[in-house]
């Protein structure tokens, strides 16, 4: 079953990072009225690029952690620059955050759907259908 773990490891991490991004975006939305709150976001492409690079350059499975979450590094967690500045120093633009959260939700659902289809294909192959 090691080949299954390797096959799904990237998708598992993608789901984890997409979930973390939705948490960061929901925190931004929750703090839309908090003075001096700075909106943040996770650069998903940068995180996944790092994960893929780590996975491709290792020579032994013990070189990187397979279980548990790999938190996004500080380079991937960035502050957002607002289009319109507010008087209280808050950089959250509610309409932008809601749109990004909606897109992030759709991306999460698409990754999950892709993963479900892969599992379904493996089940069919094992059953001989």
C-alpha positions in Angstrom: 0.0 0.0 0.0 3.0 2.3 -0.1 2.2 3.3 -3.7 -1.2 4.5 -2.5 0.4 6.7 0.2 2.8 8.2 -2.3 0.0 8.7 -4.8 -2.2 10.6 -2.4 0.4 12.4 -0.3 0.4 15.5 -2.5 -3.4 15.7 -2.5 -3.6 15.3 1.2 -1.2 18.2 1.7 -3.1 20.3 -0.8 -6.4 19.7 1.2 -4.6 20.6 4.4 -3.2 23.8 3.0 -6.5 24.8 1.4 -8.2 24.2 4.7 -5.6 26.4 6.5 -6.1 29.1 3.9 -9.8 29.1 4.5 -9.1 29.5 8.2 -6.9 32.5 7.5 -9.6 34.1 5.2 -12.4 33.4 7.7 -10.2 35.1 10.4 -9.9 38.1 8.1 -13.7 38.2 7.6 -14.3 37.9 11.4 -12.0 40.8 12.1 -13.4 43.1 9.4 -14.3 45.7 12.0 -11.3 45.3 14.3 -9.2 48.5 14.3 -5.6 48.0 13.0 -6.2 44.4 12.0 -4.0 43.4 9.0 -5.5 41.0 6.5 -3.4 38.0 5.7 -3.4 35.2 3.1 -1.5 32.1 2.3 0.3 31.9 -1.0 -0.9 28.4 -1.9 1.2 28.1 -5.0 4.4 28.9 -3.1 3.5 26.4 -0.4 2.7 23.6 -2.9 5.9 24.4 -4.9 7.9 24.0 -1.7 6.1 20.7 -0.9 6.7 19.3 -4.4 10.3 20.4 -4.4 10.9 18.7 -1.1 9.2 15.6 -2.3 11.2 15.5 -5.5 14.7 16.1 -4.0 14.6 13.6 -1.1 16.4 10.3 -1.5 14.9 8.6 1.5 11.3 8.7 2.9 12.7 9.6 6.3 14.0 12.9 5.0 10.6 14.6 5.3 7.7 14.2 7.6 4.8 12.3 6.0 2.4 12.5 8.9 1.0 15.6 10.6 0.6 19.0 9.2 3.3 21.1 7.7 2.4 24.6 8.7 2.8 27.2 6.1 6.1 28.9 6.6 6.2 32.6 7.3 7.2 33.3 3.7 3.9 31.8 2.5 1.8 33.7 5.1 1.6 37.3 3.7 -0.2 40.5 4.6 -2.6 41.7 2.0 -2.2 45.2 0.5 -5.7 46.9 0.4 -7.1 48.7 -2.7 -8.9 51.2 -0.4 -7.3 52.3 2.8 -9.5 52.6 5.9 -9.3 55.3 8.6 -8.8 52.8 11.5 -5.9 51.0 10.0 -7.8 47.8 9.1 -6.8 46.3 5.8 -9.7 43.9 5.4 -11.9 44.6 2.5 -15.0 42.5 3.2 -16.1 42.0 -0.4 -12.6 40.9 -1.5 -12.3 38.5 1.4 -15.7 36.9 0.8 -14.9 36.5 -2.9 -11.5 34.9 -2.0 -13.2 32.6 0.6 -15.7 31.5 -2.0 -13.0 30.7 -4.5 -11.0 28.9 -1.9 -14.0 26.8 -1.0 -14.5 25.9 -4.6 -10.8 24.9 -4.9 -11.1 22.8 -1.8 -14.2 21.1 -3.1 -12.5 20.5 -6.5 -9.5 18.9 -4.9 -11.7 16.7 -2.7 -13.7 15.7 -5.7 -10.6 14.8 -7.6 -9.4 12.7 -4.7 -12.8 10.9 -4.4 -12.6 10.0 -8.1 -9.1 8.6 -7.7 -10.3 6.4 -4.7 -13.3 5.3 -6.7 -11.1 4.2 -9.6 -8.8 2.2 -7.3 -11.9 0.5 -5.7 -13.2 -0.4 -9.1 -9.8 -1.8 -10.1 -9.5 -3.9 -6.9 -13.1 -5.3 -7.4 -12.3 -6.1 -11.0 -15.1 -4.0 -12.5 
